[in-house]
Amino acid sequence: MKYGYKVTKQGRELLAALLATGKELEIARVAVGSGKVSEDTDLADMTDLVEYVAEGKIAQRRHVDNVLYLTVQYASNDTPGLPAFYLGEFIVWAKHPTTGGEVVLLYATLGDYTQPVMAYAEGREPDVRQYPLALVLSDEINATISCPAGLVTYEDLQSAVETACRDMVESMASGGIRKTLEATLAADQWQPDPNPTNGYIYFYELADPAITAKQIPNVTVAEESLTAAYECGMCQTATAFNGYVRMKCVEKPTKDIALTCTLSERGGSDSEDTSGAAADGDAPENK
């Protein structure tokens, strides 16, 4: 199953009620889970998580014209003592404008691309997972999403969301994907970084002459390689340069890592430091 999301049937009725009453959307709760829905499940029918794990929150919220931008966040330091888990779903509740009750606004599944989340530990950076979403209100009081199926760190979002997120969403919505690479990163080809940062000691450069520094890499680790990526502390983000995408990890992998790297165009200058969307691995920098 692919990564996907839908505003629920309850959520559609709630949006209609908001328009009728003229009230604002009030988010009540956010939660993440490790469950997985079946292939034939209509996400609009979901009323709860398959397997609840922890509470989350909305990290950012804004609207431009008829587009509502939300960033769903889970941070391990908000749940100290919770062991590591695989994040596979999240859900958002909103307050109904007339009944005052909590209604499921939207449900999302990561499908086959579950994310290993590290437990919080003193002295290490927390593991923070963020999902930027764009809800586009149509004349049918429905909603759609256009965003990369991945995760980014808190710092990456803080520095990039205002300048790049809107361009990225619009680019993806208009078919702005330029190239998709299927690759297997050989365990013995990771190199020590002479100037390591944030605990990432090794790097791998996935080369292709068509890659440019203006592209956004969205890296998705194959399901069979999730454990290997988790064990080596693979960084959530990748960076595009002219001719290659660089990925990082804490420890040198002991197994090959299969993944897909999708590169989409972005606006802006020709800067060679372009933050990407997240890979399905993790490391101490996870924020």
Residue pairs with C-beta under 8 A, 6 or more apart in sequence:
1 36
1 37
1 39
1 109
1 111
1 112
2 111
2 112
2 149
3 108
3 109
3 110
3 111
3 113
3 149
4 43
4 108
4 109
4 111
5 43
5 106
5 107
5 108
5 109
5 133
5 145
6 42
6 43
6 44
6 46
6 106
6 107
6 143
7 15
7 44
7 105
7 106
7 135
7 142
7 143
8 43
8 44
8 45
8 46
8 47
8 104
8 105
8 106
8 107
9 44
9 45
10 47
10 103
10 104
10 105
11 94
11 103
11 104
11 105
11 106
11 143
12 44
12 141
12 142
12 143
13 103
14 94
14 96
14 97
14 103
14 105
15 25
15 137
15 141
15 143
16 141
17 96
17 97
17 98
18 24
18 25
18 97
19 141
21 97
21 98
23 97
25 68
25 94
25 105
26 94
26 95
27 58
27 61
27 92
27 93
27 94
27 95
27 105
28 93
28 94
28 95
28 102
29 55
29 92
29 93
29 102
30 55
30 56
30 57
30 58
30 72
30 73
30 90
30 91
30 92
30 93
31 49
31 52
31 53
31 54
31 55
31 56
31 90
31 91
32 49
32 53
32 54
32 55
32 56
32 74
32 87
32 89
32 90
32 129
33 49
33 50
33 51
33 52
33 53
33 87
33 88
33 89
33 90
33 91
34 51
34 53
34 85
34 86
34 87
34 88
34 89
34 114
35 49
35 50
35 51
35 88
35 89
36 50
36 88
36 89
36 109
36 111
36 114
37 43
37 46
37 50
37 89
37 109
43 107
43 108
43 109
44 107
46 91
46 104
46 107
47 104
48 91
48 104
49 89
49 90
49 91
50 88
50 89
51 88
51 89
53 82
53 85
53 87
54 74
54 78
54 79
54 82
55 78
55 79
56 72
56 73
56 74
56 90
57 72
57 73
57 74
57 75
57 78
58 70
58 71
58 72
58 73
58 92
59 71
59 72
59 73
59 130
59 154
59 157
60 69
60 70
60 71
60 132
60 157
60 161
61 68
61 69
61 70
61 71
62 68
62 69
63 69
64 166
66 136
66 137
66 138
67 134
67 135
67 136
67 137
67 169
68 134
68 135
68 137
69 132
69 133
69 134
69 135
69 165
69 166
69 169
70 92
70 132
70 133
70 135
71 130
71 131
71 132
71 133
71 157
71 161
72 90
72 92
72 108
72 130
72 131
72 133
73 128
73 129
73 130
73 131
73 154
74 87
74 90
74 117
74 128
74 129
75 126
75 127
75 128
75 129
75 154
76 82
76 117
76 118
76 119
76 120
76 126
76 127
76 128
76 286
77 120
77 126
79 120
80 120
81 120
82 119
82 120
83 119
84 116
84 117
84 118
84 119
85 116
85 117
86 114
86 115
86 116
86 117
86 226
87 110
87 114
87 115
87 116
87 117
87 129
88 109
88 110
88 111
88 114
88 115
89 107
89 108
89 109
89 110
90 107
90 108
90 131
91 104
91 106
91 107
91 108
92 104
92 105
92 106
92 107
93 102
93 103
93 104
93 105
94 102
94 103
94 105
95 101
95 102
95 103
96 102
96 103
106 133
106 135
106 143
108 131
108 133
110 149
112 223
113 149
113 220
113 221
113 223
113 280
114 223
114 226
114 280
115 129
115 151
115 278
115 280
115 282
116 226
116 227
116 229
116 230
116 280
116 281
116 282
117 127
117 129
117 282
118 127
118 282
118 286
119 127
120 126
120 127
124 284
125 198
125 284
125 285
125 286
125 287
126 286
126 287
127 282
127 286
127 287
128 153
128 154
128 286
128 287
129 151
129 278
129 286
130 151
130 152
130 153
130 154
130 157
131 147
131 151
132 147
132 148
132 152
132 157
132 161
132 165
132 169
133 145
133 147
134 145
134 146
134 147
134 169
135 143
135 144
135 145
136 143
136 144
136 146
137 143
138 144
146 169
146 172
146 173
147 168
147 169
147 172
148 168
148 172
148 216
148 218
148 262
148 264
148 277
149 218
149 220
149 277
150 218
150 219
150 220
150 277
150 278
150 279
151 236
151 277
151 278
152 160
152 236
152 237
152 275
152 277
152 278
153 236
153 237
153 278
153 285
153 286
153 287
154 287
155 287
156 237
156 275
157 165
159 275
160 275
163 268
164 216
164 266
164 267
164 268
164 275
167 266
167 267
167 268
168 216
168 264
168 266
170 176
171 177
171 264
171 265
171 266
171 267
172 264
176 264
176 265
177 262
177 263
177 264
177 265
178 210
178 215
178 263
178 264
178 265
179 208
179 210
179 211
179 215
179 262
179 263
180 260
180 261
180 262
180 263
181 206
181 208
181 245
181 260
181 261
181 262
181 263
182 260
183 206
183 258
183 259
183 260
183 261
184 256
184 257
184 258
184 259
185 204
185 206
185 247
185 253
185 256
185 257
185 258
185 259
186 256
187 252
187 253
187 254
187 255
187 256
187 257
189 204
190 202
190 203
190 204
190 249
190 252
190 253
191 202
191 203
191 204
192 201
192 202
193 200
193 201
193 202
193 203
193 248
198 283
198 284
198 285
199 233
199 250
199 283
199 284
199 285
200 233
200 235
200 248
200 249
200 250
200 283
200 285
201 249
201 250
201 251
201 252
202 232
202 248
202 249
202 250
202 251
202 252
202 253
203 246
203 247
203 248
203 249
204 246
204 247
204 248
204 249
205 244
205 245
205 246
205 247
206 244
206 245
206 246
206 247
206 261
207 243
207 244
208 243
208 244
208 245
209 243
211 240
211 241
211 242
211 243
211 244
211 245
211 263
212 240
212 242
213 240
213 241
213 242
213 270
213 271
213 272
213 273
213 274
214 240
214 265
214 266
214 268
214 270
214 271
214 274
215 240
215 263
215 264
215 265
215 266
215 274
216 240
216 263
216 264
216 265
216 266
216 274
216 275
216 276
216 277
217 238
217 239
217 240
217 245
217 261
217 262
217 263
217 274
217 276
217 277
218 261
218 262
218 263
218 264
218 276
218 277
219 238
219 245
219 247
219 259
219 260
219 261
219 276
219 277
219 278
219 279
219 280
220 259
220 260
220 261
220 262
220 279
220 280
221 229
221 234
221 257
221 258
221 259
221 279
221 280
221 281
222 257
222 258
222 259
222 260
224 258
225 255
225 256
225 257
225 258
225 259
226 280
226 281
228 253
228 254
228 255
228 256
228 257
229 249
229 253
229 257
229 279
229 280
229 281
229 282
230 281
230 282
231 251
231 253
231 254
232 249
232 250
232 251
232 252
232 253
232 254
232 257
232 281
233 249
233 250
233 251
233 281
233 282
233 283
233 284
234 247
234 248
234 249
234 253
234 257
234 279
234 280
234 281
234 282
234 283
235 247
235 248
235 249
235 279
235 281
235 282
235 283
235 285
236 278
236 279
236 281
236 282
236 283
236 285
236 286
237 275
237 276
237 277
237 278
237 279
238 245
238 246
238 247
238 261
238 276
238 277
238 279
239 245
239 246
239 273
239 274
239 275
239 276
240 263
240 274
240 276
241 272
241 274
242 272
245 261
245 263
245 276
247 279
248 283
249 281
249 283
250 283
250 284
257 281
259 279
259 280
266 274
